[in-house]
Amino acid sequence: MARVTGIGGVFLKARDPKALSEWYAKHLGLALEAWGGAILKWPDDTADDRGLTVWNLVEPSSTLFAPSASSFMINYRVDDLEALAKDLAAAGVPLLGSIEAHENGKFAWVMDPEGNKIELWEPKA
């Protein structure tokens, strides 16, 4: 049987796509291409797991995405969560709570300017 082998892209509606893209570039370091989006390449990821993507569904009553009203949350892998958190704070982008350490790495959350909750994950080496 044919099967899915990975996530090929993430596509979001935005009230102001150009401004939101620029926010992601400025605050999360996404390198934007001439056409406006970004290409994330696994070989650029330096974690020991060599890159992976988690896919999971949650119950409609879940509060995992709160305070966002969106029906989704994107998890972005990052290479240095502590440094990124300091950069975000300096730019006026507060974390939702504090950085959490788990068996598979460190996690933090922020809201983008359009109200989407974003999960930041530094995989455990």
Protein Blocks (a to p, Z undefined) as FASTA:
>chain_A
ZZdfbdfbdcdddfblmlmmmmmmmmnopacdfkopacddfklpcbfnlpaaddddddfk
bcklpcbfbfbdcddddfblmlmmmmmmmnopacehjadddfkbccdddddfkopacddd
dddZZ
